[in-house]
Amino acid sequence: ALKRAFAECVATPEGLAEREQSLRFQVGDSVQCLTDGQWLPGVIERRMAHTDSMPQGLVAPYMIKLEDGDSVWAPADEDAVIRAGRGQKRSRTRK
């Protein structure tokens, strides 16, 4: 599962466009992220995000601003690491 999630994060122009189309959440959506073993509330800041601290070519599906002010990125668009926040319905279902 980890290798698959990493492979999904590697950027190619075609892959980025396809992945962007399939993302479940939009900028501004409330979500919960699994961070250090606990679910933390936050808001989607960016989609298809890359920062200087990430390996070159790696693009995360989401950058999330947590309620405590920290920003984290989700390694995959899967319920195991990111899910709709309380009172927030999924923007889109996974195929």
C-alpha positions in Angstrom: 0.0 0.0 0.0 2.8 2.4 0.8 4.6 1.8 -2.5 1.3 2.4 -4.4 0.6 5.6 -2.4 4.1 6.8 -3.2 3.8 6.0 -6.9 0.5 7.9 -7.0 2.3 11.0 -5.7 5.0 11.1 -8.4 4.3 13.9 -10.8 3.8 13.5 -14.6 1.7 16.0 -16.5 -0.8 13.4 -17.5 -0.9 11.8 -14.1 -1.4 15.2 -12.4 -4.4 16.1 -14.6 -6.0 12.7 -14.0 -5.4 12.8 -10.3 -6.8 16.4 -10.0 -10.0 15.2 -11.6 -10.5 12.4 -9.1 -9.8 14.3 -5.9 -12.7 14.1 -3.4 -12.2 17.4 -1.6 -12.2 21.0 -2.7 -10.2 24.0 -1.3 -12.1 25.2 1.8 -13.6 21.8 2.7 -13.4 20.7 6.3 -11.5 17.5 6.8 -9.8 15.3 9.4 -6.3 14.1 8.9 -4.5 11.2 10.6 -1.5 12.9 12.1 0.8 11.2 14.7 -1.9 8.6 15.4 -4.8 10.9 16.0 -7.4 12.5 13.8 -7.0 16.3 13.7 -9.5 18.8 12.1 -8.4 21.1 9.4 -9.4 22.8 6.1 -8.1 22.0 2.6 -5.7 24.8 1.6 -4.4 23.5 -1.7 -4.9 20.6 -4.1 -2.0 18.9 -5.9 0.4 20.5 -3.5 4.2 20.5 -3.6 6.5 22.2 -1.1 10.3 22.6 -1.0 10.5 20.1 1.9 9.1 17.4 -0.3 11.2 15.2 -2.6 11.4 16.6 -6.2 8.6 15.2 -8.3 6.4 14.4 -5.3 3.0 16.0 -5.4 0.5 15.4 -2.5 -3.2 15.4 -3.2 -3.9 18.0 -0.5 -2.2 20.5 1.7 -4.3 20.9 4.9 -4.3 23.8 7.4 -4.9 22.3 10.8 -7.0 24.1 13.5 -3.8 24.6 15.5 -2.3 26.6 12.6 0.2 24.0 11.3 0.0 22.8 7.7 0.4 19.2 6.7 0.0 17.3 3.5 -1.9 14.1 2.9 0.2 11.4 1.1 -2.9 9.9 -0.5 -6.6 10.6 -1.1 -7.8 7.7 1.0 -10.0 7.5 4.1 -7.1 5.9 6.0 -5.3 9.3 6.1 -7.9 12.0 5.2 -11.6 12.0 5.6 -14.5 14.4 5.6 -14.7 16.7 8.7 -17.7 16.6 11.0 -20.8 17.9 9.2 -19.0 17.9 5.9 -20.1 15.5 3.2 -17.6 14.2 0.6 -17.4 16.5 -2.4 -17.1 13.5 -4.6 -17.1 9.8 -4.3 -14.2 7.7 -5.2 -14.5 5.5 -8.3 
